Amino acid sequence: MTATEHASLDVEAIREEFPILSRTIDDETPLIYLDNAATTQTPEPVIRAMNEFYHEYNANVHRGIHQLSMEASIEYEEAHDRLARFIGASDREEIVFTKNTTEAMNLVAQAWGRANLDADSAVVLTEMDHHASLVPFTQVAEWTGAEVRHIPVDETGHLDLERAAELVDDDVELLSIPHVSNTLGTVNPLGELADLAHEHDALILGDGAQAVPSRPVDVKALDVDFYAFSGHKMAGPTGIGVLYGRADLLESMPPFQFGGGMIERVTLDGATWADVPWKFEAGTPPIAEGIGLAAAADYLDSLGMEAIEAHEAWVTEYAHERLAERPDVTVVGPPVDEERGSLVSFTLDGVHPHDLSSILNETGVAVRAGDHCTQPLHDALDVSATTRASFYVYNTTAEVDALLEGLDVAKELFD
Ligand code: PLP
């Protein structure tokens, strides 16, 4: 059975919507794009929505009384509503547009962290966190004197939940947890960890960068307090991300950045703040990108998030099985029969991931090689780098076969 026969998505029709997929590498080799965990490609409806903004109503938001500004303001504000619906948030007041996941996490670390952490408190991170979580929280801990604790990862690529229960005590103010690991593919039990956090009156921040693009996410059902994700990993544009925050929390937090757009009234001595979410969106915001992201949410919903999840699980499982059956490949993360996000990271004996990635590039296959912004996790795995193949709505098992053929080419060259 091929991925198209698997039938949760009409992959051929989907591929038509992504113009970039018909380009070639070196003028003749078709592109096989397997670097979706880094950035996904952009479909026509998203490109169209952004073009429409620039063709028809490009203007700044919230500050003009003229027609274009009013139209842009309405579309930009409604984009917040659209994203709220996409992840099950109450309304636009819980949706802050940021530059990306990294900025959303910095917003929590700095605005919430500086106001709520001190030398008697602790934050709990994990050994599999992306640097976007590790670095901002380690920094804010240095500034405030708070302790940082880390939930370890066991040999099957899962968080050690027994250890987590020991690490989370009444001193802990916040847990920051990747919903899906961008290196291991592990799907972490975010709801369970939210319960653990709340038993100790702590908050939980979910890093949804690898979850929102590929599975239905409902922040209320997960009972998370904050949740962060990026537009460019979910068929949307670069330059935009989202921080979901519980309305009462966002209300109570000080601003993150200061300037125009986030104030209510300014005097020479001080200022008062605009309502949420605008209090957290200083300066001219990512207007075209916000409108593009709302179009991406429409696009993904038109395919159906359950169908997307099923398709990607099918392609990922196929890739995992084919890679794991090779004696010269070591796959990291959960075993084949377990749920994982839409990616497989691995090492190939005798070929450094950077060399492999560059040989694959010559065969048209784009993958990511390196530490994937998880250096402490790679330290724990005792490897300096892995190769990561990651899948999206337009990938097929035939493309996985091309990846495997590329591995053979690399082996021949290096043997
Ligand atoms: N968190 C995870 C799990 C990721 O995979 C990434 C990106 O690779 C990020 C955070 C950071 O995303 P961005 O670079 O869009 O801020």
Residues whose N, C-alpha, C, O or C-beta is under 5 A from the ligand:
A	BS01	PLP	A37 N100 T101 T102 H130 A132 P178 V180 N182 D207 A209 Q210 S230
